[in-house]
Amino acid sequence: MPYYATRGSIPHKRHTQFRSETGQLYTEELFGTEGFTGVHSLLYHVTAPTKVESVEYVGPVHRHFQTEGPLVHRHFLTAQMEPEAAPNAVDGRMMFLGNEDVAFGIAVVTEPMPYFYRTAEGDELFYIHFGTGLLETGFGTLAYRPGDYLVLPVGTTYRVVPDAGVATRMVVIESRGAIVPPGRYVNESGQLMEHSPYCERDLRLPDLVTHNVTGDFQVRVRTRGQVTAYNLSYHPLDVVGWDGALYPYAFNIEDFEPITGRVHQPPPVHQTFAGKGFVVCSFVPRKLDYHPLSIPVPYHHSNIESDEVIYYADGQFMSRRGIEVGSVTLHPGGIAHGPQPGVVEKSLGATETAELAVMMDTFRPLGVADSAAASEDPAYMFSWR
C-alpha cells in the first residue's frame, strides 16, 4: 500500500546505529521491491535475518492448469474439494484455476502452520469466507474475521493460526506481481480519492509483536518454482520496529461502499484490487438501479478478452440458479454469458440485493487443474436452456 506507516521503535535517522537498552545493535533490513527503487520498508531485527543453521530442499511447487478441450462455462462445488495434504494455509491449498499471471483456489484451515512461509514470486491475497484467527507476520499480527481481505506483499514472512476449534475457509489468490488498489481511485500522490469505494481509514495494519526467543524455527521460501526450508535458532518474527510503505494489511468487504446508478452498473464499479493481468471485485449488498424501466440483473456479455471467476460467499446471487455457498463459476472469454432464463423478468421491480461474492477477471485464459473435475457440475453449461 503506497502510504507511509510506522510501528514499534525506530532510530531518528535511517542507516544509523540503533541499539537496545542493553547496548545490542539491531540489524536493519531493507524490505523492498524493484531493487532499491520500488516501494519499500525498513525493518529492525533483534537477530540478523541472514543467520541460518541449515538448509533443506522441500521440492517443486506443482501448479498445472489444463487449457485444452472444449470452451464451456464451468461450475465447481468447492465444498466437495478435499485437501491432499495437511489442513494448514499452505499445504492445504487447492489451487484449481490459473495462468501465467495468477492462480486461484481455496483452503480450509483447521491447524496452525508448523513453519513460517514467504513467497518471492509475487503478492498473495486471502479472502476469509468464514473463521477467525491470526495472521502472524514480520510486521506484526493481524486478527482476521469473516469478510476480510488479507493482502500480503511479496517476500512477507508469515504464519496463519486459526482459532482453536474454528475452521477457516479462505479464497487464495497467488499473484505474479503486486496487488494494489485500482489506479483510477488513486491520485498522483498515492492517496485514495474521494470517489473511491474505500479509503485508507478502512484498512487495518498489523499490531507489532516482537518475538525475542531462541529455539528451533523453520522458514520456507517459495521462488523459482520450488520451496527451500531454512532452519533457524531464533524466532523469525523478531522485528522491534519498522517504517515505510510496503506491509501487509486487512480490508473487510463490509467496508466496501458500492457504487450504484439509475441503470445497471458494469463490474468495474465493484473493482477492489488490481494485479498483473487480473482484477478482483467485490459484490456486496446494495441498492439496485432506480430508472423506472431498469433491468436490475446484468445484461448478457461476452468477456471476449477476459475470463471471469466468481466465488459465491453468501446471499442470493440474483442472475444465477443452482448456485450454493462456496460455488465457483468460470465464464471464459470468447462465448457469451448472462442471466439464466426467467431471471430477468423475475428481477423487474427489485430494489436491492443481498448477494456477497468475490470476482476475479483475468486478461489471459485460465486453465483448470485436473483435481477440480470431481467437484464440477457438468450440467452448468446447459443451464441457460
C-alpha angles and dihedrals in degrees: 000000000000102000131091122261136160137197133184124356124333133169122261092248128032120245092025132115114289118181138181123241088267092053099258113150111233120221117243117214127190107219102192149143129231093023110281097338107062134077109307150162133206118232127193115212133196089217126031108260089224093069107108128168099196142345129225131188108231099182145251125319107244111216113151120161121184117223100172123098136058119331106246140150110258137203123197122195097211094184085076094055116106124199114243095213139029115327098248128118095267108028091040097055116126103199105185105158127050154129138184092297107039147007125211129200148122138254131200105205122198100149134053116251107263090214139028120258142197135170125216092191100079147305123309129216125198124191111199108218094178138342136062134240145111134298104205114199140164087258093054139275129310118198107215131205137176113303096027122138108206113201115200117188118221112280097022112147109221150154128204115220114184118205111266113270093008118102117217117215114194142172110232123206117185112196131196090214143017124318109216141156115282111280094232090064096052125078127217091272093056096254123135108248132231095262093053115114089231138018141204094276089063091062123091118212125201122274106233115245116179115209106199099174138117127228140098113317133163131206118193116204124198117206139130089024095299142082127237124189121218117198116212136189092212136053109270093216094070099128114141095187144349142182136185142079103285117081142114120272143173129234121183119220089225088070093058107108109212120227112223136178147183090273131029114299118220122239097266088077087064094051112131105167138014127212138174103294097352146060133210122218133190122218107199137170107287148150114275130229116303104201106120091238098036123139105217099201122077118274120240113279137175104213085211095182102027141056119227124214122183127188110200109216107168147337128032115312097213100209095053138068126197094029121138135188107287095023117144122200126195118201107182125210117260100049129068127248136173143127116355120240115295094012096101094055092044092053096054111116095016112140103190144014131216098200123136118192143143119225130195120193118192128196095212124056117274124228126211126230117238089235091068094066095084092059098043126115102223093193095062096093090061098044089103092068 
